[in-house]
Amino acid sequence: MDDTGIDRDSRQIHTSQPLNKRLWHPSPLIHQIVLVTTVSEEGVENVAPKSLISMLSFDPPILVIGCNRHHNTAKNIIATREFVVNIPHRRHVQEVWRSSELPHPRRVSDMGLTAIPGVNVKAPRIKECPAHLECTLDSTKTWGDEMALFGEIVSFTMLEELGHGWEEWYRQLGPFLFLEDKLYGVVKAQRVES
Ligand SMILES: Cc1cc2nc3c(=O)[nH]c(=O)nc-3n(C[C@H](O)[C@H](O)[C@H](O)COP(=O)(O)O)c2cc1C
């Protein structure tokens, strides 16, 4: 057995797996967990955890969120064409997970965190999150009940003091990942040997 956990001498057999991601144990695809803040057309604030998120383009800076189209997050984004992707630290993992079950209207303060104004959008940022990506809606694509919301990043704010050196930066940022229901992973920066 080498340090990747694979026994090089054993016969490795790959079996077919279901296409439904909810049945993947373990999941071969993992996703960063973020808190998306939005406001409704009437100005009512909302927060929800999302993990189907990815950066798609450097220039222009485009990201995508996968969201059920009946969720308040999707409805608010379509109504106001704005949202904020807040990057929570893993110290808040319990609050983040529990927030998905809080009743609506679901304000940031309902999860024990603090809303602060956005720089360029009406949706709030979350003070306790080390970084925030403010976005305007570019376009959407829908499949049944699910949809992709493509956003252009129009403002990026991050804690000024994240310590010294790359190990400390990522420790202070504290990103964490969705593995499968009730299971998360943490990120530890490691440098590739040259
Ligand atoms: C860690 C975590 C990640 C989640 N990721 C997503 C996601 O990527 N897309 C989605 O539609 N729902 C996701 N959910 C479920 C929603 O957060 C949940 O249904 C929430 O109540 C929706 O709130 P909203 O209606 O205010 O948007 C996730 C839940 C948790 C706990």
The ligand as a Gaussian input file, in Angstrom:
#p B3LYP/6-31G(d) Opt

LIG

0 1
 C      -24.171000      22.536000       2.926000
 C      -25.379000      22.736000       2.052000
 C      -25.237000      22.964000       0.697000
 C      -26.347000      23.187000      -0.131000
 N      -26.172000      23.416000      -1.463000
 C      -27.238000      23.673000      -2.246000
 C      -27.043000      23.983000      -3.625000
 O      -25.924000      24.046000      -4.130000
 N      -28.160000      24.246000      -4.363000
 C      -29.416000      24.197000      -3.844000
 O      -30.385000      24.467000      -4.555000
 N      -29.616000      23.912000      -2.524000
 C      -28.558000      23.662000      -1.727000
 N      -28.741000      23.376000      -0.401000
 C      -30.110000      23.362000       0.142000
 C      -30.607000      24.774000       0.435000
 O      -29.683000      25.529000       1.189000
 C      -31.911000      24.735000       1.239000
 O      -32.907000      24.038000       0.522000
 C      -32.391000      26.121000       1.607000
 O      -33.452000      26.064000       2.542000
 C      -32.833000      26.952000       0.403000
 O      -33.067000      28.249000       0.876000
 P      -33.648000      29.401000      -0.035000
 O      -35.050000      29.002000      -0.425000
 O      -33.644000      30.596000       0.870000
 O      -32.741000      29.568000      -1.216000
 C      -27.648000      23.144000       0.430000
 C      -27.800000      22.911000       1.803000
 C      -26.680000      22.709000       2.610000
 C      -26.864000      22.465000       4.078000

